[in-house]
């Protein structure tokens, strides 16, 4: 495992002042050449910085990972860095404890995955009904017994290393007459007989993610226990390397969840605290986490990353009324935090991310929507799975069944209209649509043309660029134009370099 790099701005040699754990590397600022691509997981200020240091330290640090020692009286330059990097206070008498216990939370390489229903095995003792709802859920119905017994398990074990923490989140639905628990067992490497630890988590525990810490290098086996009689739907089990209490997926990342267990993840970086706030909705990705961090960071302005970990690769940012209200509230809360107005907001995304940007653009009415490879008629995307794109994107069928309420033409129309009905009734007279699209798109071939025909707002500005090819044929061309348009909007509309 790579060591966590701690950059210290101090007149003291921390390597001689403190006991440094093996997983850390302490680097004294200006005693070592800072490489251009290096970003330090932790930066600690024990003395003030000067103007010449500001750009260097900002470029080579992460937000939420900058600390100032308590008794330091910050000068103006240090205050500015502290604000733009969401700095925290570190007390002198807590430094050794921080190095020993907390610094390990600040690793920079996230990892998360979803164990799908197709990975689930069902107990041979279960005699009830079993059905698979596409790749979304496995449904059980029957008698599970009077006591909690194993009813389902995941076939593939999960590796864990000593000292590592893994966060588990179980998505499920059930009748009130059914009780469940999650069993997590850690085994020694190469053995299924040598149990290191066994933990059982009740339904109350499962209202929040549960964390397992590796006692030794080993493997994790997960199973669901059930009792009672009725229906039980096991949707997914997520395992994510944990930052503990300092963030989800990234240090500073926030997890929001509805009463039905639908998750939204958001990461806010204040940039230089000047308009605009640029929001980027992640595209389809099976590796869980945020997308676009490096791209958005380079723009210099405040930015917000949004991630959707439902379904396989993402749920296109649509959901229950509670979920959709929560999404709007999240973006609004960061606008308020910055004291920005809607005309100082940009919503953006590529592929699946375009759905989120445009869908919530109807509520937030931003200055600009910058989108690449738009996907909006989600019912048509599912229909194209049959002949136009066979076995190319099975998630579209799960979305059709879940949000359209079936697999027929009526369901296709209902899912399409979920977006278009909202767009038709939105005043976009102060919003720019900046769109790059694939002319022969095999996912949603009519997206751009229909967008032009359905926009009813007078004064709306639309800039479009079409590239030949199917949906995934020229991602480089799309992203290059996408970044170029972002640069133009920042320069021309917000006077940014």
N, C-alpha and C positions, 0 to 999 in steps of 0.2 A: 504494500500500500504506500502511495506517495506521502511524504511527510508534509504536514501543514506548515506553511511558511509564515513566520511572524516577523514583521518588519518593525523595529523599535527605533524611535527618534528620541535619543537620550544621550546624556553625557556619561552614563554608566555602562559597563559591560554586563549585560543581563546574563550572559552565559556563566559568569563567575558569581553573580549576585544571587542567582536562583538555581534550583535543581530543575533541569529541563527534561521532560518526559521524552521517550524514544520517538514518539510520533510527531514531535515538533522540531522545527529548525528555526533558531533565533538568528535574525540578521540585523546588524546594526546599520542604520541609514547612513550613507556616504562612506562606510567602510568597505562596501562591496558594490561592484558595478551593477546597476539595475538594467536588466535586459529589456529590450523594447516590448516584448510580448508578456513579460512577467506581470501577473497580478497577484498580490499577496493576500492570502486568506484573512490575515489579521494585521492591522496596523495600530501601533500603540504610541501615543504622543506623551512623552514625559517632559518635553520642553516645547516651546512655541516654534512655529515655522516662519520663514520669511517668504516674501512674494515669489522669489525664484523657486521655492520648493512646492508652491501650491499646485501648479499644473502636473508636476512629476508625481506627487503623492496622490492626487485625484485620479490620474490615469492608471496608477498601479495599485489601486485599492477598490474594494467592493463597498457599496452602501451597506449599512448595518454592521460593518465589520471594523469600524474605526473606533478607537477608544482614546480618551484623554484621562490621565491620572488626576484624581480628585483635586489636589491642591494647586494645580496649574492654573494661573490666571491667564485666560486666553486673550491673545492680541487679536486685532481685526482679521488678519489673514487666517489665523487658526480657527477663529469663530466661523468664518465663511466655509472653510473645509469641513468643519464639524457639522454645520447645517446641511451642506450639500451631500454629505456622506452619512447622514442620519446617525451621528456619533453618539456614543454611550460613555458614561462615567465609570472608571475603574478605580477602586479605593486601594491605597498603598498596601494596607494590611491584608488585602484579598488577592494580590497578584500571584502568589505561589499557588493558592487554591484555584485561581482561574486557570493557570497553566496545567495543573494536575487534573482538574475535573471538567472545566468548561470549554477549553480551547478545542477539544476533540469534536465539538459540535459544529465547527466552522469549516469543515471540509468543503471543497468547491466542486466536486464531481457528483452530481445527483444520480440516483438510480431508482426507478420504480417500474413495476409491471403489474398487469392484471392477469390472474389465473382464470381462464375462460371456462364456461360450462362444459366445453368439449374435453377439458382436462379432468372432469369430475368422474369418479367411480361411485356407484351406488351399492350399499350393503346388500349382500345376497339374502339376508334375513328379512329384508323389506318385501312384503307381498302386495303392496298397493299399486296404484297407477303411476307410471313414469312417462313424462313427455318432455321433449326439448323444444323450447320456443326459439327457433333459429339458433343464432349464436349469442343470444341475449340472456337466456335463463333456462334452467332445468326445473320442471315442475313435478312435485310429488304430491300424492293424495292418498290417504289411508290411515292405518293405525300404526303408531310408532312405538307403542308399549307404554307401560305405566311409569317407567323410569327412563332417564336420559341414557340413550344408547347410540353408538355410532350409526349414522344413517347415510353419510356421504363423506368422501375424502378426495383429496387432490393427488393424482398419480405421481406427479413430479415433485421431488423434494426441493427445498430452497437452501442454497449454501449460506452459511453465516460464519464470520470470523470472530475470533476472540476480541471482546471489547466493542464489537460493532452492535448497533441497535437497529432493529428492523421494525417498522410500524405496519400493522395489519389493519385493514378496514374491510369488513364483511358487508356486502350488499345483499339484502334478502327481503322477502315479503312473506307473510304467513297469516293464518287464522289465529284469533285469540286463544283458541282451544289447543294450540300447539305451543310447546315450550322448546327452546333450543339453547345450545351453548357451543362455543368454539373451543376445540382442543388443539393445543400446539405443543409438540414434543420436539426436543432437541436431542439428536443422536451424535455420537462421536463419528468422525470421518471414517467412511468405509464400513460402518456397522449399524445394523438395525436392531441389535440386541442390547447395546450399551447406551441406555438412556442417561442423558446428562441432566435434563430437567423436563418436567411436564407441567403445563399450566392450563387451567380451565377458565374460560371467560363466559360469564352469564350475559343475559340480554341487557341488563343494566350496564355492564362493562362495555358491551358492543355499541352503545349509543355514541361512543367516541372511539377513535382508533386506539388499539392496544399496542404496547411496545414490548418486544423481546430483546434482551441483551445477551450477546453470545458469551457463554461461560468459557467455552473452548472453541477451536475451529471445529465446525460440525455441519449438520444438515437439519433442516426443519421439516417436520411432517405435520400437515394440517388436516383436521377433519371436523365435521359438524355432527353434533349429537342432537337427538330429538326425542320428545315424548308427547303423548296425547294423540288426538285424532283430528284430521283435517288437512288443509292444503298448506304446502310449504314450497316457496320458490327461492332457489339459490341462484342469485344473479351473478355475483363475482366476488372473488377474494383478491384484494390489492395488497401487495407487499412493497414497501418503500423504505430505502435506507433513511434512517431518521436523523434529523437535526435537533431532536428533542424539542425544547421549548423555544428555540430561536428561529424557527421557520419551517415551512413546508416546501420540499423540493430544493429551495434555495434559502439561505439565511435571509430572513425578512419576508419570505413568501407567506401568504395568508390563505387559510382554508376556511371557506364558508360552506354551510350545509343547511338544507331545508329540513322541515319536519319529516319529510319522506326519505331523507338520506341522500338527496341529490347534491353532489359536491360542485363547488366552483373554486378555482384557485386563482389568486391574483398576486402579482409581484409589482410593487411600486418603487421606482427610483426617482428621486427628486431632481436629478440632473443639475442644471444651474438655477432652478426655481423660477425660470422665466418662461412665458408662454411660447408654444402651446403645450398642452398635455397630449401626448401621442399614445393611443391605445392600440395594442397589437393582439389580435385573437389568434391563438395557435392553430395551425392546420392539423390534418389527420396525422396522428402518430401513435404507434403502439407502445413505444417507450415513454413512460409517463414523465411528465415534467413540463417546464415552460419552453417555448420556442421563440427565437428571434432576439435573445438577450444581447449578443454582440452587435447585431445590426442596429438595434434601437439605442444602445449605449453610445455608439459613435455619433449619433445625431446631436447629442449634447443637451437636448431639452428634457423636461420631465417625461417619463414614460411609464406605462402600465401594461404588463403582460397578463393575459387571461388564458387559462387552460381548462379544458373540459375532458375529464377522464371517464366519462360514461360510455357505454356500448364498447365496441371494439374500435379503438382509435379516436373516439370522441362522438358526442351526440349532437353536433351541429348547433350547440348553444340554445336549442329550444327545449322547453320543459313545461312543467306545471305553472299556473299563474304565480305561485309563490316563488318558483325558481326564476322566472322572467323578471319579476319585480325586484328580486334580490340582485340580479345582474345590473339593472339600472341603478339601484341604490349604491352598489359598489363603485361604479364609475362616478356617480354624483358625489359620493363622499370624498373622493380624491380631488375632484374639481374644487369642492368646498375647502379642502385642506390647503390647496394652493391659492385659494381666493381667485379662481379663474371663472370665466363665463363660458357658455356653450360655444360662442364664436372663437374661443381659444382652445377648442377640442378637435382632434383628428381621430377618427376611427379607421382602422385598417386591418387587412388580413389577406392571406393567399389561400385559395382553394376552400377548404372547410371554414377557414377563418373569415372568409368574405360573408358567409351566412350570418355569423355573429355581428360583424361590423354593420351590415346593412339592416338586419333585423332590429338591432338596438339603436341604429341611427334614426329609426322612425320615432323613438322615444326621446333621444338625446339631442337630435337636430344639430350635428356638429358643423364646424366650418368646412370640413372636407371629409370625404370618404375615399380612401386610397385602397383599391382592391385589385387583386390579380387572380385570374381564372375564376370568375364568379360562379357560385353554385347557389341557386335560389329556388328553382322548381324541384324540390326534393322528391316529390312523387314521380316526376319524369326520370330522375336519376335512378330510382328503383326500377321503373319500367324498362329502362335501357339495359338493365342487367340480363334481360332475357335473350335479346338478339344482338344488340349493338355493342355490348361489353360483357359477354358471357363469363361468369365467375370472376369478374374483375373487381367488384366492390360489394361484397355480401352485406356489409354493414347497412347499406341503403335499404335492404329488404327488412332488416330488424327495425329501422326507423319507420318504414312504411307501416309495418304491422303495429308498432307501438304507438305512433302518433297519428297515423291515418285510420287506425281501428280495423285493419284487415289487409287483404292482398288483392282486392278487386279494383275495378276502374273508379268506383266511388271513393275508395281510400286514396287512390292516386290524386284525384281532384281535391279532396279535403286537405291533403298534405301540401299540395301546391298552393292552395288558397290561403293557408296559414300565413305565408309570407306576403303574397300579392295583395290580399285584402288589407293588410296593415299598411303597405306602402302606398296604396291608392288614396288613403285618407290622411296622408302626412304632407305637411307643407314644407317642401325642401327649397323654398325660394332663396334661402341664404346659404345653401350647401352646395359644394362642388363635388361632383362624382368624377373620379379619376380612375378609369378602368382599363386594364389590359386583359385581353381574353384570347382564347384559342378558337380559330375560325371553324375547325372541324372537331370541336370538343365532343367527346363521346360520353361525357357525364351529363352536361346541361348545355346543349348546342344552341338553345334559343335565349340564353340568359341576357346577353347584351341587347339584342334587338327588342326583347320584351321589356327590358328596363326602360328603353327609350319610349316605347309605346305606352307604358303604364304610368310614367311620371306625369302627374297632373299639375305640378306646381309651375306657376309662371315665374320666369327669371332663373330657374334652376340651370346650372352650368354642368355640362357633361363633356369630358375629354376621354376619348377612347382610342385604343390602339389594338388592332387585331394581328395575331401571329398565326401562320399556318401550322396545322398539326392537331393531334388529339390532346386530351387533357394533360397528359404527362410527357408530351413529346419535346417541349422546349421550356422547361422550368427555369433554366439559366436566363433565357431571353425575358421571361416574365419578371423574374426577380431583379434583373438589371434595370428594366424600365420602372419597376416599382420603386426601387431605391432612388433612381433619378428623379422621379416625380415628387418623392418625399423631399429631396434636396431643394427642388424648385419651390415647393410650397413654403418650406421653412425660410428660404431666402427672400422670395418675392412678397409673401404675405405676412411674414413675421420679422423681417429684416435681420435674419440670422445668417451667419457665414456658412 
